[in-house]
Amino acid sequence: MKTNAELQRDVQKAIQWEPLLHSAEIGVTAKDGIVSLTGVVDSYAKKWKPKMPPKK
């Protein structure tokens, strides 16, 4: 199982690779294996992009 720090880092890296998203707009925290995203974005598409399943 990944640690909270590993989860947080992985999500931050995934956000950096999404051209629609800016990592400075989105805060990422992880606690007890649950990741939370916070912040403000300027479009509906940006709001829902992080909730979509990752492509691997």
Residue frames relative to the residue before (quaternion, step in Angstrom):
aa qw qx qy qz dx dy dz
M 1.0000 0.0000 0.0000 0.0000 0.00 0.00 0.00
K 0.4474 -0.6957 0.4946 0.2667 3.57 -1.01 0.81
T 0.4842 -0.6353 0.5151 0.3110 3.52 -1.20 0.59
N 0.6695 -0.4786 0.3703 0.4308 3.58 -1.27 0.24
A 0.6433 0.5262 -0.3194 0.4552 3.58 0.98 -0.83
E 0.6543 0.5022 -0.3132 0.4708 3.60 0.99 -0.80
L 0.6336 0.5237 -0.3248 0.4678 3.60 0.98 -0.82
Q 0.6597 0.5145 -0.3006 0.4579 3.55 0.89 -0.97
R 0.6697 0.4994 -0.2940 0.4644 3.57 0.88 -0.94
D 0.6576 0.5180 -0.3141 0.4479 3.61 0.92 -0.87
V 0.6649 0.4860 -0.3050 0.4782 3.59 0.96 -0.83
Q 0.6362 0.5250 -0.3309 0.4584 3.60 0.97 -0.80
K 0.6467 0.5085 -0.3144 0.4736 3.58 1.00 -0.80
A 0.6461 0.5196 -0.3215 0.4573 3.59 0.97 -0.84
I 0.6408 0.5179 -0.3224 0.4660 3.59 0.99 -0.78
Q 0.6358 0.5410 -0.3331 0.4383 3.59 0.99 -0.78
W 0.6981 0.4763 -0.2685 0.4623 3.61 1.09 -0.65
E 0.5956 0.5482 -0.3727 0.4537 3.60 1.24 -0.13
P 0.3814 -0.7625 0.4695 0.2297 3.63 -0.44 1.14
L 0.6389 0.5453 -0.3242 0.4352 3.59 1.13 -0.58
L 0.7398 0.4095 -0.2030 0.4938 3.58 1.15 -0.65
H 0.2134 -0.7411 0.6203 0.1427 3.55 -1.23 0.56
S 0.4588 -0.7240 0.4394 0.2689 3.57 -0.58 1.14
A 0.6008 0.5667 -0.3640 0.4305 3.61 1.13 -0.49
E 0.6470 0.5269 -0.3113 0.4548 3.61 1.20 -0.48
I 0.7756 0.3415 -0.1402 0.5121 3.58 1.14 -0.63
G 0.2151 -0.7593 0.6046 0.1084 3.54 -0.83 1.06
V 0.1477 -0.7882 0.5945 0.0590 3.56 -1.01 0.83
T 0.0374 0.7706 -0.6352 0.0354 3.55 -0.91 0.98
A 0.1121 -0.7726 0.6206 0.0739 3.55 -1.22 0.51
K 0.0899 0.7768 -0.6166 0.0909 3.53 -0.94 0.96
D 0.8429 -0.0009 -0.0527 0.5355 3.56 -0.81 1.04
G 0.7098 -0.4840 0.2478 0.4477 3.56 1.04 0.83
I 0.6176 0.5121 -0.3468 0.4858 3.58 1.29 0.14
V 0.2324 -0.7815 0.5686 0.1095 3.57 -0.79 1.06
S 0.1001 -0.7817 0.6144 0.0369 3.56 -0.97 0.94
L 0.2071 -0.7558 0.6120 0.1069 3.52 -1.09 0.85
T 0.0278 -0.7870 0.6164 -0.0004 3.57 -0.99 0.86
G 0.4712 0.6780 -0.4902 0.2791 3.55 -1.22 0.39
V 0.3943 -0.6828 0.5642 0.2450 3.50 -1.39 -0.06
V 0.0694 -0.7770 0.6252 0.0220 3.55 -0.94 0.95
D 0.4878 -0.7209 0.4322 0.2355 3.56 -1.18 0.54
S 0.7747 0.2484 -0.1963 0.5473 3.61 1.17 0.30
Y 0.6283 -0.5464 0.4130 0.3689 3.52 -1.28 0.52
A 0.6332 0.5466 -0.3313 0.4365 3.59 0.97 -0.82
K 0.6578 0.4973 -0.3089 0.4739 3.59 0.98 -0.80
K 0.6113 0.5659 -0.3487 0.4296 3.57 1.07 -0.69
W 0.7757 0.3760 -0.1900 0.4699 3.58 0.87 -0.92
K 0.4936 0.6854 -0.4256 0.3246 3.62 1.15 -0.38
P 0.6971 0.4673 -0.3147 0.4435 3.68 0.77 -0.83
K 0.6506 0.5317 -0.3227 0.4358 3.61 1.13 -0.46
M 0.5534 0.6024 -0.4015 0.4117 3.58 1.23 -0.24
P 0.5793 -0.5981 0.4134 0.3685 3.60 -1.07 0.67
P 0.5131 -0.6508 0.4575 0.3224 3.59 -1.01 0.76
K 0.3742 -0.7006 0.5635 0.2271 3.55 -1.17 0.67
K 0.1115 0.7940 -0.5903 0.0933 3.56 -0.77 1.02
